[in-house]
Amino acid sequence: MAEVAIVKPIVDVEKCILCETCLPFCPDSCITAGDDGYVVVDYSDCKGCSMCAAVCAEEAIEMVMVFEKGKS
């Protein structure tokens, strides 16, 4: 099984100011506010479009390349 490179949003809770600006910009509704108010990403539906990172004024969301096992 080959590895596939995908891009995922990683939230830095030290930079996040709980503004929730990113939530409505996710076209797949993968971003929600957790019980503590911080952003939670549902990676099972995330396509890696980077809209959340683009609208975050605090640059608290970084798009990171991750390698996962691909389908055979």
C-alpha positions as CSV (number, residue, x, y, z in Angstrom):
1,M,0.0,0.0,0.0
2,A,1.5,3.3,-1.1
3,E,1.6,6.4,1.1
4,V,-0.5,9.4,-0.1
5,A,0.4,13.0,0.8
6,I,-2.6,15.1,2.0
7,V,-2.9,18.5,3.6
8,K,-4.7,18.9,6.9
9,P,-5.5,22.0,9.1
10,I,-3.8,21.9,12.5
11,V,-5.1,24.4,15.1
12,D,-2.6,26.1,17.4
13,V,-4.7,26.7,20.6
14,E,-2.2,29.1,21.9
15,K,-2.9,31.4,19.0
16,C,-6.6,30.8,18.6
17,I,-8.7,33.6,20.2
18,L,-12.0,31.7,20.0
19,C,-13.5,34.1,17.4
20,E,-15.0,31.2,15.3
21,T,-14.4,33.2,12.1
22,C,-13.3,30.0,10.4
23,L,-16.4,27.9,11.1
24,P,-18.7,29.3,8.4
25,F,-16.0,29.2,5.7
26,C,-15.5,25.4,5.7
27,P,-17.4,24.2,2.7
28,D,-17.7,20.7,4.2
29,S,-18.7,21.8,7.7
30,C,-15.8,20.0,9.2
31,I,-14.9,22.7,11.7
32,T,-16.9,23.1,14.9
33,A,-16.4,24.7,18.3
34,G,-15.6,22.2,21.0
35,D,-17.0,22.3,24.5
36,D,-14.0,24.5,25.5
37,G,-14.6,26.9,22.6
38,Y,-11.6,25.9,20.6
39,V,-11.8,24.8,17.0
40,V,-12.2,21.1,16.4
41,V,-11.6,19.6,12.9
42,D,-13.4,16.5,11.7
43,Y,-10.7,15.0,9.5
44,S,-12.9,12.3,8.2
45,D,-14.7,14.8,6.0
46,C,-11.9,17.5,5.6
47,K,-10.7,17.9,2.0
48,G,-7.8,20.1,2.9
49,C,-9.1,23.1,0.9
50,S,-7.3,25.6,3.4
51,M,-10.2,28.1,3.6
52,C,-10.1,27.9,7.4
53,A,-6.4,28.8,7.4
54,A,-6.9,31.6,4.9
55,V,-9.6,33.4,6.9
56,C,-7.9,33.0,10.3
57,A,-6.6,36.5,11.2
58,E,-4.5,35.1,14.1
59,E,-2.8,32.5,11.8
60,A,-3.8,29.9,14.3
61,I,-4.6,27.3,11.6
62,E,-1.6,25.9,9.7
63,M,-2.0,23.5,6.7
64,V,0.4,20.6,7.3
65,M,1.3,17.9,4.8
66,V,0.6,14.4,6.3
67,F,1.4,11.1,4.8
68,E,-1.3,8.3,5.1
69,K,-1.6,4.9,3.7
70,G,-3.5,5.0,0.4
71,K,-6.1,2.6,-0.9
72,S,-4.8,-0.4,-2.7
